[in-house]
Amino acid sequence: MKTVIIHGQSHEGTTCHIARMLADKLDCEVTEFFLPRDFGEFCVGCTTCFVKGEEKCPHFKRLEPLTNAINDADVIILASPVYVYHATGAMKAFLDHYGYRWMAHRPDERMFKKQAVCISTAAGAGTKSTNKDMADSTFFWGCAKTYTLGFGVAATCWDEVSDKNKNKIENKTTAVAQKLKKGSGNVKPSLKTKGFFAIMRMMMKNGWNKLDTDYWQQKGWLDKKRPWK
């Protein structure tokens, strides 16, 4: 099993610690990226990825190592501390570059057999909305299963986290790790994912973007083939 961790900031703080804790419990090969250190470009809204192809994106080459790692991974961990009730700007800028991969456009069939975990921490509140920022992408990419872990740690670094909260984090990461191991190799998309895919399939038959429609046709998804089979 392979895991990729995308850290929403370059500082190795509490969120980073928890993401690594979870990955360690999976006992697998781990690849890590830190934003914006490893990728810091903003999407310029040129729509090139949608109408001409993602390889025409001005940031394609810089993003490619992260994309390849996501493609190769069985488990995708997106980790972000809470910044004003949302994911970091670096994480948002990164995810913006994958709009073309949403089910409304050209989802990668490998995503439908992957598991994802969204992790966020805050001194106080905001983990729910921050995890949603990231989980929206993993859902619309087609990931078969997404888990969310949000912790109000009442601290600004791991050493300041109370023993009570550390025990809570330990227990929850252990529980999710067990689920990820159980699902490895046999996880199936939820009914919600399949239902949304079906809606996109209906829309794609009369799609406005030829590149998307041709992609679905080539994959056989406009007929009986499905990416999770």
C-alpha positions as CSV (number, residue, x, y, z in Angstrom):
1,M,0.0,0.0,0.0
2,K,1.3,3.5,-0.9
3,T,0.3,6.7,0.8
4,V,0.8,10.3,-0.2
5,I,0.5,13.2,2.2
6,I,-0.1,16.7,0.9
7,H,0.6,19.2,3.7
8,G,-1.2,22.5,3.4
9,Q,1.7,24.4,4.9
10,S,5.5,24.0,5.0
11,H,5.6,24.3,8.9
12,E,5.9,20.9,10.5
13,G,3.4,21.5,13.3
14,T,0.5,19.7,14.9
15,T,-1.3,18.9,11.7
16,C,1.8,17.5,10.2
17,H,2.4,15.4,13.3
18,I,-1.0,13.8,13.1
19,A,-0.8,13.1,9.4
20,R,2.5,11.3,9.9
21,M,1.1,9.5,12.9
22,L,-1.7,8.1,10.7
23,A,0.7,7.2,7.9
24,D,3.0,5.4,10.3
25,K,0.1,3.2,11.5
26,L,-0.5,2.1,7.9
27,D,3.0,0.6,7.7
28,C,3.4,1.5,4.1
29,E,5.5,3.5,1.6
30,V,4.9,7.3,2.2
31,T,5.6,10.2,0.0
32,E,5.2,13.8,1.4
33,F,4.8,17.2,-0.2
34,F,4.7,20.5,1.6
35,L,2.8,23.5,0.3
36,P,3.8,26.1,-0.9
37,R,7.4,24.8,-0.8
38,D,6.8,22.0,-3.3
39,F,4.0,23.7,-5.2
40,G,2.9,27.3,-4.7
41,E,1.4,28.6,-7.9
42,F,-2.1,30.1,-8.1
43,C,-4.5,29.0,-10.7
44,V,-4.8,31.8,-13.2
45,G,-8.3,30.9,-14.4
46,C,-7.3,30.5,-18.0
47,T,-9.6,27.4,-18.4
48,T,-6.9,25.8,-20.6
49,C,-7.1,22.6,-18.6
50,F,-10.8,22.3,-19.4
51,V,-10.8,23.1,-23.1
52,K,-7.3,22.2,-24.3
53,G,-6.1,19.6,-21.8
54,E,-4.4,19.7,-18.4
55,E,-0.9,19.3,-20.0
56,K,-1.4,22.8,-21.4
57,C,-1.7,24.3,-17.9
58,P,1.2,26.8,-17.4
59,H,2.0,25.0,-14.1
60,F,1.7,21.4,-15.4
61,K,5.4,20.5,-15.1
62,R,5.7,21.9,-11.6
63,L,2.6,20.1,-10.5
64,E,3.4,16.8,-12.2
65,P,5.4,15.2,-9.3
66,L,2.4,15.7,-7.0
67,T,-0.1,14.5,-9.6
68,N,2.0,11.3,-10.2
69,A,2.2,10.6,-6.5
70,I,-1.6,11.0,-6.2
71,N,-2.1,8.6,-9.1
72,D,0.3,6.0,-7.6
73,A,-1.1,6.2,-4.1
74,D,-3.7,3.9,-2.5
75,V,-4.4,6.4,0.3
76,I,-4.4,10.2,-0.2
77,I,-4.0,12.3,3.0
78,L,-4.7,16.0,2.7
79,A,-3.7,17.9,5.9
80,S,-4.3,21.5,6.7
81,P,-4.4,23.6,9.8
82,V,-7.4,25.9,10.1
83,Y,-6.8,29.4,8.7
84,V,-9.8,31.7,9.4
85,Y,-12.2,28.7,9.4
86,H,-10.9,27.2,6.2
87,A,-8.0,25.3,4.6
88,T,-4.8,27.3,4.0
89,G,-4.4,29.4,0.8
90,A,-1.7,27.0,-0.3
91,M,-4.0,24.0,-0.1
92,K,-6.8,25.8,-1.9
93,A,-4.4,27.0,-4.6
94,F,-3.2,23.4,-5.1
95,L,-6.7,21.9,-5.3
96,D,-7.8,24.6,-7.7
97,H,-5.5,23.1,-10.3
98,Y,-7.5,19.8,-10.3
99,G,-10.8,21.2,-11.4
100,Y,-10.5,19.3,-14.7
101,R,-10.4,16.1,-12.7
102,W,-13.8,16.5,-11.2
103,M,-16.5,14.2,-12.3
104,A,-18.1,17.0,-14.2
105,H,-15.1,16.9,-16.5
106,R,-12.4,14.2,-16.8
107,P,-12.1,12.2,-13.6
108,D,-9.2,9.7,-13.5
109,E,-10.6,6.2,-13.1
110,R,-7.9,5.3,-10.6
111,M,-9.5,7.6,-8.1
112,F,-12.6,5.4,-7.8
113,K,-10.5,2.7,-6.1
114,K,-8.6,5.0,-3.7
115,Q,-9.2,6.1,-0.1
116,A,-8.7,9.6,1.2
117,V,-8.3,11.2,4.6
118,C,-8.7,14.9,5.3
119,I,-7.0,16.1,8.5
120,S,-7.3,19.5,10.1
121,T,-6.4,21.0,13.5
122,A,-7.2,24.3,15.2
123,A,-6.5,25.9,18.5
124,G,-10.3,26.3,18.7
125,A,-13.0,25.8,16.0
126,G,-13.1,25.5,12.3
127,T,-12.0,21.9,11.5
128,K,-15.4,20.9,10.0
129,S,-15.3,23.7,7.4
130,T,-11.6,23.1,6.7
131,N,-12.1,19.4,6.2
132,K,-15.0,20.1,3.8
133,D,-12.7,22.4,1.7
134,M,-10.5,19.3,1.1
135,A,-13.2,16.6,1.1
136,D,-15.2,18.4,-1.6
137,S,-12.2,17.7,-3.9
138,T,-11.7,14.1,-2.9
139,F,-15.4,13.4,-3.5
140,F,-15.6,15.1,-6.8
141,W,-12.4,13.4,-7.9
142,G,-14.3,10.2,-7.4
143,C,-12.4,8.8,-4.4
144,A,-14.2,5.7,-3.2
145,K,-14.1,6.7,0.5
146,T,-13.1,9.8,2.4
147,Y,-12.5,10.0,6.1
148,T,-12.3,13.3,8.0
149,L,-10.3,13.9,11.2
150,G,-10.7,17.3,12.9
151,F,-9.1,18.2,16.2
152,G,-9.4,21.3,18.3
153,V,-6.1,20.9,20.1
154,A,-6.1,24.1,22.2
155,A,-2.4,24.5,21.3
156,T,-0.1,26.0,18.7
157,C,2.4,23.1,18.7
158,W,2.5,19.4,19.4
159,D,4.4,19.8,22.7
160,E,1.6,22.0,24.0
161,V,-1.2,19.5,23.3
162,S,-2.6,18.0,26.5
163,D,-2.3,14.3,27.2
164,K,-6.0,14.0,27.1
165,N,-6.1,15.3,23.5
166,K,-3.1,13.3,22.5
167,N,-4.9,10.1,23.7
168,K,-8.0,11.2,21.7
169,I,-5.9,11.7,18.6
170,E,-4.1,8.4,19.1
171,N,-7.4,6.5,19.4
172,K,-9.0,8.1,16.4
173,T,-6.0,7.7,14.1
174,T,-5.8,4.1,15.1
175,A,-9.4,3.5,14.2
176,V,-9.1,5.2,10.8
177,A,-5.9,3.3,10.1
178,Q,-7.7,0.0,10.7
179,K,-10.5,1.0,8.3
180,L,-8.0,2.0,5.6
181,K,-6.2,-1.3,5.9
182,K,-9.4,-3.2,5.7
183,G,-10.5,-1.2,2.6
184,S,-7.2,-1.5,0.8
185,G,-7.6,-3.3,-2.5
186,N,-11.4,-3.8,-2.2
187,V,-12.9,-0.4,-1.4
188,K,-16.0,0.5,-3.5
189,P,-17.5,3.9,-4.2
190,S,-20.5,5.0,-2.2
191,L,-24.0,5.2,-3.6
192,K,-23.6,8.9,-3.5
193,T,-20.5,8.8,-5.7
194,K,-22.2,6.4,-8.1
195,G,-25.3,8.5,-8.2
196,F,-23.4,11.7,-9.0
197,F,-21.4,9.8,-11.6
198,A,-24.7,8.8,-13.2
199,I,-25.9,12.4,-13.3
200,M,-22.6,13.5,-14.9
201,R,-22.9,10.7,-17.4
202,M,-26.4,11.9,-18.5
203,M,-25.1,15.5,-18.8
204,M,-22.0,14.3,-20.7
205,K,-24.1,12.8,-23.5
206,N,-25.0,16.4,-24.4
207,G,-21.9,18.0,-23.0
208,W,-20.8,21.5,-23.9
209,N,-17.1,20.6,-23.9
210,K,-15.9,18.3,-26.6
211,L,-12.7,17.3,-24.8
212,D,-14.8,16.1,-21.8
213,T,-17.3,14.2,-24.0
214,D,-14.6,12.6,-26.0
215,Y,-12.8,11.5,-22.8
216,W,-16.0,9.8,-21.4
217,Q,-16.6,8.2,-24.8
218,Q,-13.1,6.8,-25.0
219,K,-13.4,5.4,-21.5
220,G,-16.6,3.6,-22.4
221,W,-18.5,5.4,-19.6
222,L,-21.2,6.6,-21.9
223,D,-22.0,2.9,-22.5
224,K,-21.9,0.2,-19.8
225,K,-18.4,0.5,-18.5
226,R,-17.7,2.1,-15.1
227,P,-14.4,3.2,-13.6
228,W,-14.8,1.2,-10.4
229,K,-15.2,-2.2,-12.2
